[in-house]
């Protein structure tokens, strides 16, 4: 959330979480209305799985460069 907070003007920074989640809710509701419930649910599940897989691959690639990095912090 810190990345998004830096993009907002100073007046809106305290409300970054509310703004992001409201926008996310708006996008999901538009998808429900245009695609329907099941296709939207499938899209959300596939996007979540892709995000999880990408995060896992990113962490795996950084750990392979320096295997002792996580042990000596």
C-alpha positions as a Markdown table, in Angstrom:
| # | Residue | x | y | z |
|---|---|---|---|---|
| 1 | Unk | 0.0 | 0.0 | 0.0 |
| 2 | Unk | 3.0 | 2.3 | 0.5 |
| 3 | Unk | 3.6 | 2.3 | -3.3 |
| 4 | Unk | 0.1 | 3.5 | -3.9 |
| 5 | Unk | 0.2 | 6.1 | -1.1 |
| 6 | Unk | 3.2 | 7.8 | -2.7 |
| 7 | Unk | 1.3 | 8.2 | -6.0 |
| 8 | Unk | -1.6 | 10.1 | -4.3 |
| 9 | Unk | -1.6 | 13.8 | -3.5 |
| 10 | Unk | -0.9 | 14.5 | 0.2 |
| 11 | Unk | -4.5 | 15.3 | 1.0 |
| 12 | Unk | -5.6 | 11.8 | -0.1 |
| 13 | Unk | -2.8 | 9.8 | 1.4 |
| 14 | Unk | -4.5 | 9.0 | 4.7 |
| 15 | Unk | -7.4 | 7.4 | 2.7 |
| 16 | Unk | -5.3 | 5.3 | 0.3 |
| 17 | Unk | -6.7 | 2.0 | 1.5 |
| 18 | Unk | -10.3 | 3.2 | 1.2 |
| 19 | Unk | -9.7 | 4.6 | -2.3 |
| 20 | Unk | -8.0 | 1.4 | -3.6 |
| 21 | Unk | -10.5 | -1.0 | -2.2 |
| 22 | Unk | -13.4 | 1.2 | -3.4 |
| 23 | Unk | -12.0 | 1.2 | -6.9 |
| 24 | Unk | -11.5 | -2.6 | -6.7 |
| 25 | Unk | -15.1 | -3.1 | -5.6 |
| 26 | Unk | -16.3 | -0.9 | -8.5 |
| 27 | Unk | -14.3 | -3.0 | -11.0 |
| 28 | Unk | -15.6 | -6.2 | -9.6 |
| 29 | Unk | -19.2 | -5.0 | -9.6 |
| 30 | Unk | -18.9 | -3.9 | -13.2 |
| 31 | Unk | -17.5 | -7.3 | -14.1 |
| 32 | Unk | -20.5 | -9.0 | -12.3 |
| 33 | Unk | -22.9 | -6.9 | -14.3 |
| 34 | Unk | -21.2 | -7.5 | -17.7 |
| 35 | Unk | -19.9 | -11.0 | -17.4 |
| 36 | Unk | -22.1 | -12.6 | -14.8 |
| 37 | Unk | -21.2 | -14.2 | -11.4 |
| 38 | Unk | -19.4 | -17.4 | -12.5 |
| 39 | Unk | -17.1 | -16.0 | -15.2 |
| 40 | Unk | -16.2 | -13.1 | -12.8 |
| 41 | Unk | -15.4 | -15.6 | -10.0 |
| 42 | Unk | -13.3 | -17.7 | -12.4 |
| 43 | Unk | -11.4 | -14.5 | -13.5 |
| 44 | Unk | -10.7 | -13.6 | -9.8 |
| 45 | Unk | -9.5 | -17.1 | -9.0 |
| 46 | Unk | -7.2 | -17.2 | -12.0 |
| 47 | Unk | -5.8 | -13.8 | -11.3 |
| 48 | Unk | -5.2 | -14.7 | -7.7 |
| 49 | Unk | -3.5 | -17.9 | -8.7 |
| 50 | Unk | -1.3 | -16.1 | -11.2 |
| 51 | Unk | -0.4 | -13.5 | -8.6 |
| 52 | Unk | 0.5 | -16.2 | -6.1 |
| 53 | Unk | 2.6 | -18.1 | -8.7 |
| 54 | Unk | 4.4 | -15.0 | -9.8 |
| 55 | Unk | 5.2 | -14.1 | -6.2 |
| 56 | Unk | 6.5 | -17.6 | -5.6 |
| 57 | Unk | 8.7 | -17.5 | -8.7 |
| 58 | Unk | 10.1 | -14.0 | -7.8 |
| 59 | Unk | 11.0 | -15.1 | -4.3 |
| 60 | Unk | 12.5 | -18.3 | -5.6 |
| 61 | Unk | 14.7 | -16.5 | -8.1 |
| 62 | Unk | 16.0 | -14.0 | -5.5 |
| 63 | Unk | 16.8 | -16.8 | -3.0 |
| 64 | Unk | 18.7 | -18.8 | -5.6 |
| 65 | Unk | 21.2 | -15.9 | -6.2 |
| 66 | Unk | 22.2 | -15.8 | -2.5 |
| 67 | Unk | 20.9 | -18.8 | -0.5 |
| 68 | Unk | 22.2 | -17.5 | 2.8 |
| 69 | Unk | 20.5 | -14.1 | 2.5 |
| 70 | Unk | 17.4 | -15.2 | 4.5 |
| 71 | Unk | 19.4 | -16.7 | 7.3 |
| 72 | Unk | 21.6 | -13.7 | 8.2 |
| 73 | Unk | 19.4 | -10.7 | 8.4 |
